[in-house]
Amino acid sequence: MQGTDKILAARALLRWYVDAGVNEAVAAFPVDHFEVRTLAAPAPPARAAAAPVSVILPASTPSADEAAMLAAGAAAACSTYEELAAAVTAFTGCPLKAGARNTCFADGVPGSALLVIGEAPGRDEDAAGKPFVGRAGQLLDKMLAAIGRSRAADTLISNVVYWRPPGNRAPTQAEIAICRPFVERLIELTAPKAIMLAGGVPTQALTGATGIMRARGSWREISLSSGARFQALPLFHPAFLLRQPAQKRLAWADLQTLAARLRDA
């Protein structure tokens, strides 16, 4: 067996021990089996017997189902918007958090008649720690202003996922499921009169409707685990409108539908 093969075999054996539940190494002295040694390396000098060395293994990452259960418990324990914001910030069950700079929970006025729910933070949002602050966020502000609303006065803005996915990819179903208890609790605590779903991802995640071209402009119902129900209107995501400005005509019609519901609420 060549030297490289021996090293690989030693590493495989050590990983097998870890998977088997071995959590303590007992020897005269600790040995780093991952250290790269040449065949000509001298044997380690003899040492006096030492006490057994306990090896502390890293805690295992919870599965998506386990993380969703942890999120559900944390969300249920919150009775105010402020408690929920703190719980989301402290939550470590979503794997996206490890690669994100900031938690992007919400921005705006809690308890507003309008709640906007988007997809996930992008680069600008990750840096600022707030949803919808980049170019798409600037367009969203203009869309809200067109119906007499703003995040500073009477709108709350959030997402279905609170940490930036790598490379700005779409969040996975597992990532959305982990964050969903927090999303539902946000809706319950703020009790909006209408919810604007910005894009296909939140539309599918919260209503089950697929295809934003078909879903946009028609009121959908969000049914929460608690049994509460809220009315939501899917619209094109502002980032999509930046790429397809010709679709702003349809977006304007949808904004008028949203404004009418808010006036009647």
Backbone bond lengths (Angstrom), bond angles and torsions (degrees), N, CA, C in turn:
res aa  C-N    CA-C-N  psi(-1)  N-CA   C-N-CA  omega(-1)  CA-C   N-CA-C  phi
1 M - - - 1.480 - - 1.526 109.09 -
2 Q 1.329 115.60 127.61 1.448 119.98 179.89 1.531 111.00 -72.06
3 G 1.358 115.95 165.51 1.456 120.53 -177.72 1.517 113.01 -59.28
4 T 1.340 116.55 -42.50 1.472 119.59 179.82 1.512 111.06 -64.33
5 D 1.342 116.86 -40.09 1.465 120.38 178.75 1.519 111.17 -62.32
6 K 1.328 116.69 -38.30 1.463 119.88 178.92 1.521 111.34 -64.30
7 I 1.318 115.16 -40.93 1.468 119.02 179.54 1.520 110.25 -63.57
8 L 1.337 116.52 -45.71 1.465 120.24 -179.89 1.524 111.28 -63.34
9 A 1.332 116.28 -39.21 1.455 119.90 178.88 1.524 111.25 -65.11
10 A 1.332 116.14 -39.77 1.471 119.88 178.79 1.514 111.00 -64.81
11 R 1.312 116.35 -40.79 1.467 119.59 179.18 1.525 110.87 -65.41
12 A 1.333 116.39 -42.45 1.463 119.59 179.40 1.521 110.85 -62.56
13 L 1.352 116.85 -39.85 1.458 120.41 179.26 1.524 110.88 -64.50
14 L 1.342 116.75 -42.17 1.457 120.07 179.71 1.524 111.09 -64.35
15 R 1.342 117.49 -41.27 1.466 119.80 178.18 1.528 110.53 -64.23
16 W 1.350 116.48 -36.07 1.463 119.93 178.32 1.520 110.35 -63.72
17 Y 1.344 116.93 -40.82 1.461 120.71 176.78 1.525 110.72 -60.12
18 V 1.330 116.91 -44.05 1.462 120.92 -179.59 1.511 110.51 -62.03
19 D 1.354 116.85 -46.88 1.461 120.48 179.60 1.523 112.20 -63.02
20 A 1.344 115.77 -28.76 1.462 119.96 -179.64 1.518 112.75 -80.21
21 G 1.324 117.36 -6.02 1.457 120.74 176.87 1.509 115.19 100.30
22 V 1.344 117.60 8.50 1.462 119.66 178.85 1.525 108.81 -68.90
23 N 1.320 116.62 124.31 1.470 119.70 -179.16 1.517 112.55 -129.95
24 E 1.310 117.32 16.18 1.466 119.41 178.43 1.518 109.37 -145.44
25 A 1.328 116.31 132.74 1.456 122.04 177.24 1.519 109.11 -108.77
26 V 1.300 116.95 127.16 1.462 121.03 -179.44 1.527 107.75 -120.89
27 A 1.317 116.18 117.05 1.457 120.96 -179.80 1.514 109.05 -159.11
28 A 1.291 115.15 172.48 1.455 118.47 178.77 1.522 110.97 -66.89
29 F 1.298 115.52 -29.67 1.461 120.74 175.86 1.523 107.28 -156.48
30 P 1.342 116.88 153.55 1.461 119.32 -178.71 1.519 111.77 -68.15
31 V 1.327 116.55 144.41 1.454 122.55 -179.52 1.518 108.83 -123.95
32 D 1.319 117.59 127.80 1.463 122.87 175.81 1.524 107.86 -88.84
33 H 1.351 116.54 99.05 1.455 119.86 -177.09 1.519 112.35 -73.51
34 F 1.334 117.24 -12.64 1.452 119.63 179.23 1.529 112.72 -91.79
35 E 1.340 116.54 -4.32 1.460 120.03 178.21 1.523 109.58 -69.49
36 V 1.320 115.96 132.42 1.461 119.99 -179.74 1.523 109.12 -82.16
37 R 1.337 115.79 120.62 1.472 121.36 179.16 1.517 109.11 -123.17
38 T 1.301 117.92 147.52 1.459 122.33 174.13 1.516 108.63 -86.49
39 L 1.322 115.86 163.30 1.458 119.72 -179.66 1.512 111.72 -63.43
40 A 1.340 116.65 -26.00 1.463 119.65 -176.92 1.515 112.32 -89.67
41 A 1.331 117.68 3.74 1.460 118.95 -178.39 1.519 110.05 -64.82
42 P 1.322 117.37 136.26 1.478 119.89 -179.47 1.517 110.50 -68.91
43 A 1.325 114.87 152.41 1.465 119.98 178.43 1.520 108.73 -67.33
44 P 1.332 116.70 145.88 1.467 118.95 179.61 1.514 110.83 -63.58
45 P 1.325 116.79 143.72 1.470 119.25 -178.79 1.525 110.92 -64.85
46 A 1.306 114.03 151.32 1.459 118.93 179.13 1.519 109.92 -65.74
47 R 1.340 115.54 140.54 1.452 120.12 -179.66 1.515 109.09 -128.49
48 A 1.288 113.10 159.57 1.455 117.73 177.69 1.518 109.68 -67.43
49 A 1.316 116.16 149.75 1.459 120.62 179.95 1.521 109.94 -58.13
50 A 1.319 114.94 136.19 1.467 121.07 -179.48 1.511 109.62 -116.89
51 A 1.309 114.97 163.25 1.464 119.68 178.35 1.514 109.57 -67.06
52 P 1.338 117.75 151.65 1.463 120.68 177.88 1.528 110.60 -54.56
53 V 1.326 114.94 142.74 1.456 121.24 -178.29 1.518 108.99 -103.70
54 S 1.321 117.56 123.52 1.460 121.28 177.53 1.521 109.28 -84.69
55 V 1.314 116.02 131.67 1.447 121.65 179.00 1.522 108.36 -101.42
56 I 1.316 117.37 118.71 1.455 121.69 179.59 1.517 108.19 -91.43
57 L 1.308 117.59 110.97 1.452 121.81 -179.18 1.519 110.11 -83.64
58 P 1.340 118.61 148.81 1.468 120.64 178.32 1.507 111.07 -65.35
59 A 1.326 115.68 144.55 1.460 119.47 178.13 1.519 109.49 -63.70
60 S 1.319 116.29 140.92 1.454 120.51 -179.22 1.520 110.16 -71.35
61 T 1.325 115.82 146.03 1.458 121.16 177.54 1.513 108.94 -73.73
62 P 1.342 118.12 131.58 1.458 118.78 -179.34 1.520 111.12 -66.52
63 S 1.327 116.04 150.33 1.455 120.10 175.27 1.522 108.85 -68.70
64 A 1.326 116.27 169.61 1.462 120.25 179.75 1.526 110.62 -60.91
65 D 1.338 116.99 -40.24 1.467 119.95 179.43 1.526 111.11 -65.72
66 E 1.342 116.28 -41.81 1.465 119.84 178.97 1.528 110.72 -65.35
67 A 1.345 116.32 -41.44 1.457 119.98 179.65 1.525 110.95 -65.05
68 A 1.340 116.75 -38.84 1.470 120.03 178.25 1.525 110.83 -64.82
69 M 1.322 117.01 -36.62 1.467 120.52 177.37 1.526 110.70 -66.56
70 L 1.339 116.45 -40.60 1.465 120.04 176.95 1.527 110.42 -63.06
71 A 1.334 116.13 -41.17 1.457 120.17 178.66 1.525 110.61 -64.74
72 A 1.330 116.72 -40.13 1.467 120.28 -179.90 1.525 110.49 -62.42
73 G 1.324 116.91 -41.84 1.454 119.97 178.76 1.515 112.35 -65.76
74 A 1.334 115.70 -41.90 1.462 119.74 -179.99 1.522 111.14 -66.84
75 A 1.333 116.70 -40.46 1.459 120.48 -179.25 1.524 111.24 -67.54
76 A 1.327 116.28 -41.83 1.469 120.22 -178.06 1.524 111.65 -64.11
77 A 1.322 116.97 -27.66 1.466 120.83 -178.37 1.527 112.44 -77.40
78 C 1.330 117.65 -7.25 1.461 121.06 -177.15 1.531 110.32 -92.79
79 S 1.307 115.75 130.45 1.467 120.38 179.16 1.519 112.51 -112.35
80 T 1.321 118.01 -3.82 1.459 121.92 177.97 1.526 109.49 -136.97
81 Y 1.320 115.01 162.03 1.458 120.78 176.76 1.528 110.35 -60.40
82 E 1.319 117.18 -42.00 1.464 120.96 -178.80 1.523 111.48 -63.11
83 E 1.321 117.02 -40.44 1.470 120.05 177.17 1.530 110.56 -64.41
84 L 1.320 116.23 -39.24 1.462 119.28 179.84 1.521 110.91 -66.37
85 A 1.319 117.41 -42.28 1.466 120.61 177.89 1.525 111.02 -59.72
86 A 1.322 116.44 -41.36 1.464 120.50 179.00 1.520 110.89 -67.41
87 A 1.334 116.96 -38.29 1.464 120.84 -179.73 1.520 111.11 -65.89
88 V 1.320 117.77 -41.08 1.461 121.17 178.21 1.527 110.25 -64.81
89 T 1.310 117.12 -43.12 1.466 121.20 179.80 1.530 111.39 -61.98
90 A 1.324 116.83 -36.37 1.468 120.92 -177.68 1.524 112.46 -83.62
91 F 1.311 118.20 -13.98 1.468 121.77 -173.90 1.524 110.64 -70.48
92 T 1.331 116.83 134.99 1.464 122.10 -179.05 1.519 112.41 -121.35
93 G 1.323 117.61 9.85 1.459 120.30 -174.67 1.518 114.92 -78.92
94 C 1.342 117.94 -17.81 1.461 120.00 179.77 1.527 109.33 -89.37
95 P 1.330 118.41 123.51 1.472 119.89 -176.95 1.522 113.79 -62.50
96 L 1.335 117.81 -20.21 1.461 119.79 179.07 1.528 112.25 -63.48
97 K 1.320 116.42 -27.09 1.463 119.46 -174.79 1.518 111.82 -63.15
98 A 1.330 116.94 -31.89 1.467 120.59 -176.89 1.528 111.70 -62.76
99 G 1.325 117.46 -29.35 1.456 119.78 -178.67 1.511 114.54 -103.96
100 A 1.335 117.20 4.96 1.463 120.81 -177.99 1.522 111.13 -98.54
101 R 1.301 116.37 153.34 1.467 121.13 177.43 1.523 111.03 -83.38
102 N 1.333 116.49 -37.53 1.461 121.16 -176.10 1.526 110.86 -142.65
103 T 1.324 114.60 158.78 1.456 121.61 170.31 1.530 107.93 -88.29
104 C 1.329 116.24 129.08 1.466 121.53 -179.95 1.522 108.33 -111.68
105 F 1.317 116.12 85.58 1.464 120.04 -174.21 1.519 112.00 -82.89
106 A 1.302 118.22 -61.73 1.461 120.75 -176.60 1.515 110.10 -161.73
107 D 1.327 114.45 164.61 1.461 120.88 176.65 1.523 107.54 -149.09
108 G 1.314 116.22 140.45 1.455 119.54 179.81 1.509 111.94 123.75
109 V 1.323 115.49 -151.38 1.458 122.02 -174.36 1.530 110.03 -111.10
110 P 1.331 118.37 109.28 1.466 120.51 177.71 1.527 111.25 -60.31
111 G 1.321 116.60 140.16 1.449 120.73 -179.92 1.511 114.08 87.70
112 S 1.339 117.14 4.45 1.465 120.67 178.96 1.530 110.46 -67.22
113 A 1.325 115.32 156.94 1.462 119.89 178.71 1.524 111.65 -66.02
114 L 1.337 117.43 -26.73 1.468 122.00 -178.48 1.520 110.63 -112.18
115 L 1.312 115.62 128.46 1.463 123.10 173.28 1.519 107.75 -118.02
116 V 1.319 116.91 124.05 1.462 122.63 176.05 1.526 108.02 -102.11
117 I 1.318 116.56 128.48 1.470 121.08 178.52 1.523 108.59 -122.16
118 G 1.318 115.91 120.60 1.449 121.70 179.34 1.508 112.03 -105.04
119 E 1.321 115.55 -153.82 1.464 122.09 -171.44 1.528 112.28 -95.05
120 A 1.312 116.25 -74.25 1.468 121.94 -176.58 1.522 108.40 -160.78
121 P 1.333 117.56 159.58 1.469 119.72 178.87 1.521 111.52 -65.93
122 G 1.324 115.68 148.66 1.455 121.82 170.37 1.519 109.79 -104.84
123 R 1.319 116.41 -163.38 1.467 120.49 -176.87 1.522 111.96 -61.59
124 D 1.335 116.43 -47.05 1.466 119.25 -177.94 1.520 111.44 -66.24
125 E 1.321 116.14 -39.38 1.467 120.29 179.93 1.531 110.93 -67.48
126 D 1.325 116.11 -39.13 1.458 120.46 179.09 1.521 110.74 -62.70
127 A 1.324 116.22 -37.75 1.466 120.22 179.81 1.521 111.55 -71.38
128 A 1.339 116.74 -37.71 1.467 120.68 -176.05 1.515 113.29 -87.64
129 G 1.340 118.01 -22.04 1.458 120.68 -176.61 1.521 112.97 76.44
130 K 1.348 117.19 22.17 1.458 122.16 179.06 1.526 109.52 -137.96
131 P 1.334 117.94 147.68 1.462 119.64 177.90 1.524 111.98 -77.75
132 F 1.330 115.32 149.38 1.464 122.84 173.18 1.535 112.75 55.09
133 V 1.327 116.64 63.88 1.466 120.23 176.33 1.530 112.30 -120.37
134 G 1.326 118.05 -7.97 1.459 120.55 178.64 1.521 110.80 -84.40
135 R 1.332 116.71 -154.61 1.466 120.74 -179.18 1.522 111.11 -61.41
136 A 1.334 116.66 -40.27 1.460 119.56 177.88 1.527 110.68 -64.75
137 G 1.321 116.11 -36.09 1.461 119.45 178.24 1.509 112.26 -67.30
138 Q 1.323 116.23 -36.59 1.465 120.03 177.51 1.524 110.72 -65.20
139 L 1.328 116.60 -39.17 1.462 119.37 176.92 1.521 110.57 -68.38
140 L 1.334 117.14 -38.44 1.465 119.54 176.60 1.523 110.68 -59.42
141 D 1.318 117.34 -42.37 1.468 120.42 178.27 1.529 110.85 -59.75
142 K 1.336 116.90 -38.95 1.462 120.61 178.30 1.527 110.60 -67.83
143 M 1.327 116.75 -37.76 1.466 120.57 178.58 1.527 110.42 -64.67
144 L 1.326 116.07 -42.39 1.458 119.75 178.17 1.531 110.86 -65.77
145 A 1.326 115.70 -40.98 1.464 119.48 179.73 1.529 111.30 -62.50
146 A 1.332 116.55 -30.23 1.462 120.47 -179.53 1.523 112.14 -65.69
147 I 1.326 117.66 -22.01 1.470 120.61 176.89 1.539 110.14 -113.12
148 G 1.336 115.36 21.17 1.455 120.17 173.65 1.507 115.44 74.77
149 R 1.328 116.88 30.55 1.467 119.55 -179.11 1.527 110.82 -129.81
150 S 1.342 115.71 161.32 1.459 120.83 177.46 1.513 109.31 -156.38
151 R 1.323 114.98 156.73 1.465 119.60 177.97 1.524 111.33 -70.30
152 A 1.295 117.40 -19.50 1.461 120.64 -179.95 1.523 111.91 -79.34
153 A 1.338 117.85 -20.57 1.464 119.94 -172.48 1.518 114.41 -119.71
154 D 1.333 117.89 -47.24 1.467 117.99 -168.75 1.524 114.25 -150.85
155 T 1.318 117.25 32.01 1.463 121.39 179.32 1.527 109.29 -143.94
156 L 1.328 116.03 141.79 1.464 121.86 173.77 1.523 107.62 -115.99
157 I 1.325 116.49 137.36 1.465 121.95 -175.05 1.532 109.45 -123.91
158 S 1.339 116.13 134.33 1.459 120.38 179.68 1.526 108.81 -149.73
159 N 1.336 116.97 -168.50 1.461 123.49 179.86 1.527 109.71 -140.79
160 V 1.336 116.34 171.42 1.462 119.96 175.00 1.525 111.31 -86.39
161 V 1.340 116.96 -13.42 1.465 122.89 175.74 1.522 106.97 -136.41
162 Y 1.331 117.10 139.41 1.465 120.84 -170.22 1.516 115.13 -103.91
163 W 1.340 117.12 1.25 1.462 120.25 -179.94 1.525 109.21 -131.17
164 R 1.312 115.96 146.76 1.466 120.81 -174.42 1.527 111.58 -69.04
165 P 1.340 118.35 125.43 1.465 120.55 171.69 1.526 110.06 -70.90
166 P 1.314 117.78 146.71 1.467 120.66 -178.93 1.526 111.48 -56.70
167 G 1.319 115.62 134.59 1.454 119.86 177.58 1.515 114.59 66.74
168 N 1.323 116.89 15.86 1.472 121.92 -178.65 1.531 112.65 61.71
169 R 1.325 116.56 26.14 1.464 119.20 176.22 1.520 109.70 -68.21
170 A 1.335 115.94 166.08 1.460 120.03 176.36 1.526 109.25 -69.88
171 P 1.326 118.87 144.17 1.469 120.08 177.07 1.518 110.78 -66.57
172 T 1.321 115.69 148.37 1.460 120.21 178.78 1.525 110.38 -79.16
173 Q 1.339 115.17 165.91 1.456 119.57 177.64 1.534 110.80 -61.39
174 A 1.329 116.54 -36.22 1.465 119.89 179.60 1.525 110.94 -65.89
175 E 1.320 117.21 -42.33 1.467 121.03 179.35 1.528 111.09 -64.64
176 I 1.328 115.58 -39.31 1.466 119.79 177.79 1.522 110.41 -66.26
177 A 1.331 116.50 -41.19 1.470 120.39 -179.20 1.522 111.47 -64.41
178 I 1.331 116.93 -35.96 1.468 120.10 179.33 1.521 110.66 -65.18
179 C 1.325 116.88 -40.33 1.469 120.90 -177.40 1.527 113.29 -83.47
180 R 1.309 117.95 -15.13 1.468 120.74 -172.61 1.527 113.90 -57.00
181 P 1.343 120.76 -40.50 1.471 118.29 178.53 1.525 112.98 -57.39
182 F 1.321 116.85 -35.61 1.465 119.96 177.78 1.532 110.83 -70.48
183 V 1.338 116.28 -38.73 1.462 120.48 178.89 1.529 109.75 -62.75
184 E 1.328 116.49 -45.80 1.460 120.46 -179.94 1.527 111.34 -63.74
185 R 1.318 116.35 -40.87 1.463 118.91 -179.53 1.530 110.58 -67.60
186 L 1.328 117.10 -34.46 1.461 119.88 176.18 1.526 110.28 -61.68
187 I 1.326 116.33 -43.66 1.463 120.15 178.85 1.526 110.46 -62.92
188 E 1.332 116.24 -43.53 1.469 119.91 -179.17 1.522 111.67 -63.20
189 L 1.322 116.82 -45.66 1.463 120.46 -174.97 1.522 112.75 -71.28
190 T 1.333 117.13 -33.75 1.465 119.71 -177.17 1.525 112.54 -93.06
191 A 1.327 117.53 -19.80 1.470 123.14 175.14 1.527 113.47 44.89
192 P 1.329 118.67 62.03 1.463 120.32 -179.02 1.530 112.11 -70.63
193 K 1.315 115.94 153.25 1.462 120.91 175.16 1.524 111.24 -75.08
194 A 1.325 116.00 -28.72 1.461 121.45 178.99 1.518 108.79 -150.94
195 I 1.337 115.35 148.25 1.458 121.45 178.76 1.522 108.38 -120.57
196 M 1.308 115.94 127.69 1.461 121.47 174.27 1.524 108.25 -97.23
197 L 1.327 116.68 120.02 1.458 122.03 178.55 1.520 108.18 -97.78
198 A 1.326 116.54 109.92 1.459 122.23 -174.61 1.522 110.46 -88.31
199 G 1.314 116.65 92.39 1.457 121.12 175.29 1.513 114.71 104.89
200 G 1.326 114.45 174.11 1.449 120.67 -175.18 1.514 114.78 -73.04
201 V 1.338 117.73 -31.83 1.470 120.08 -176.78 1.529 111.68 -63.95
202 P 1.341 120.47 -54.20 1.465 118.73 178.21 1.523 112.65 -67.05
203 T 1.326 117.13 -29.65 1.466 119.90 178.51 1.522 110.66 -62.97
204 Q 1.328 116.52 -48.01 1.458 119.55 179.01 1.523 111.35 -68.96
205 A 1.341 116.49 -39.66 1.461 120.08 -176.36 1.526 111.99 -63.76
206 L 1.329 117.66 -36.45 1.461 120.67 -171.64 1.524 114.24 -105.63
207 T 1.337 117.31 -18.56 1.469 118.85 179.71 1.513 113.15 -122.43
208 G 1.328 117.37 -16.75 1.458 120.60 -177.42 1.513 113.69 85.30
209 A 1.332 118.31 -6.83 1.462 121.85 179.97 1.522 109.85 -75.43
210 T 1.321 116.58 135.27 1.456 121.53 179.77 1.528 110.02 -112.55
211 G 1.325 115.66 149.53 1.445 120.94 179.05 1.513 111.99 82.03
212 I 1.328 116.76 96.78 1.457 120.51 -174.78 1.525 111.24 -65.35
213 M 1.339 118.58 -28.38 1.460 120.45 178.82 1.523 110.80 -63.68
214 R 1.325 116.66 -35.09 1.467 120.14 178.26 1.529 111.58 -84.97
215 A 1.321 116.71 -34.42 1.465 119.95 -172.70 1.528 112.81 -80.72
216 R 1.317 117.79 -27.80 1.476 120.92 -172.59 1.529 110.64 -62.04
217 G 1.331 113.31 146.00 1.453 119.19 173.16 1.504 116.12 83.66
218 S 1.331 118.12 -5.76 1.458 121.05 179.97 1.525 109.63 -117.31
219 W 1.311 116.71 133.18 1.464 120.41 -178.49 1.517 110.55 -66.15
220 R 1.306 115.78 136.33 1.468 123.84 178.73 1.524 108.32 -124.16
221 E 1.313 115.55 159.54 1.468 120.04 -179.82 1.517 110.02 -108.02
222 I 1.307 115.93 131.70 1.461 121.76 173.09 1.524 107.59 -99.68
223 S 1.321 115.83 117.48 1.466 121.03 178.99 1.521 108.45 -102.81
224 L 1.313 116.85 117.94 1.458 121.72 -178.13 1.524 110.94 -87.54
225 S 1.316 115.59 163.06 1.469 120.55 179.49 1.518 111.90 -61.23
226 S 1.312 117.08 -26.50 1.463 121.58 -179.82 1.523 112.33 -76.09
227 G 1.325 116.58 -11.76 1.452 121.01 -176.14 1.516 113.15 100.40
228 A 1.325 117.47 -12.65 1.463 120.89 179.01 1.526 109.73 -69.40
229 R 1.330 115.30 150.35 1.462 120.76 -178.31 1.526 110.11 -130.98
230 F 1.329 114.78 140.90 1.454 120.72 -178.62 1.526 109.08 -136.25
231 Q 1.332 115.11 148.69 1.451 121.17 -179.79 1.526 110.29 -89.57
232 A 1.326 115.11 134.65 1.461 120.65 -177.28 1.525 110.26 -134.39
233 L 1.316 115.53 144.73 1.469 121.42 179.42 1.527 109.24 -120.22
234 P 1.333 117.75 115.12 1.465 119.86 175.80 1.528 111.65 -73.55
235 L 1.312 115.88 136.60 1.463 123.49 174.69 1.521 109.09 -131.63
236 F 1.313 115.98 163.14 1.456 119.34 173.39 1.526 110.04 -61.98
237 H 1.326 115.06 141.85 1.455 119.43 174.80 1.527 108.85 -68.13
238 P 1.339 117.94 140.21 1.468 119.25 179.02 1.524 113.56 -54.79
239 A 1.335 118.30 -33.62 1.464 120.17 178.84 1.527 110.49 -63.92
240 F 1.323 117.10 -35.94 1.461 121.08 176.73 1.528 110.36 -65.64
241 L 1.326 116.54 -40.02 1.461 120.40 179.70 1.525 111.70 -67.33
242 L 1.318 117.07 -29.70 1.459 119.75 175.16 1.529 110.99 -66.19
243 R 1.333 115.89 -33.92 1.469 120.37 178.70 1.527 111.69 -83.65
244 Q 1.330 116.08 -29.47 1.464 121.26 -177.25 1.529 109.90 -127.07
245 P 1.321 118.03 71.68 1.469 120.29 -175.40 1.530 113.58 -60.82
246 A 1.326 117.51 -22.23 1.467 119.54 179.09 1.527 111.89 -64.01
247 Q 1.332 116.79 -21.24 1.463 120.31 -178.88 1.528 112.15 -82.94
248 K 1.321 118.35 -1.08 1.468 120.47 179.08 1.530 111.33 -63.03
249 R 1.321 116.65 -25.19 1.466 119.99 177.88 1.529 110.68 -62.26
250 L 1.341 115.97 -44.51 1.460 119.92 177.68 1.529 110.69 -68.34
251 A 1.335 115.75 -38.17 1.462 119.16 179.55 1.523 110.88 -62.79
252 W 1.332 116.86 -37.76 1.465 120.43 179.32 1.529 110.02 -64.50
253 A 1.327 117.46 -41.37 1.469 120.63 177.70 1.529 110.47 -62.37
254 D 1.338 116.84 -39.81 1.465 120.08 179.42 1.521 111.34 -67.95
255 L 1.313 116.77 -36.23 1.466 120.39 177.31 1.524 110.51 -63.66
256 Q 1.318 117.29 -36.78 1.455 120.33 177.78 1.528 110.91 -66.06
257 T 1.326 116.50 -37.98 1.461 120.85 175.68 1.530 110.70 -62.47
258 L 1.327 115.93 -42.28 1.455 121.12 178.76 1.526 110.79 -64.70
259 A 1.328 116.75 -44.26 1.463 120.91 -179.23 1.512 111.32 -62.43
260 A 1.327 117.37 -38.28 1.462 121.12 179.85 1.521 110.66 -64.05
261 R 1.313 117.85 -40.97 1.479 121.00 178.85 1.526 110.07 -64.56
262 L 1.307 117.44 -39.67 1.455 121.20 -179.08 1.536 111.18 -69.35
263 R 1.323 116.30 -34.55 1.465 118.99 177.69 1.527 111.02 -67.16
264 D 1.322 116.00 -36.28 1.461 120.36 -176.02 1.521 112.21 -83.53
265 A 1.330 117.05 -13.53 1.471 120.45 -175.93 1.523 111.81 -70.66
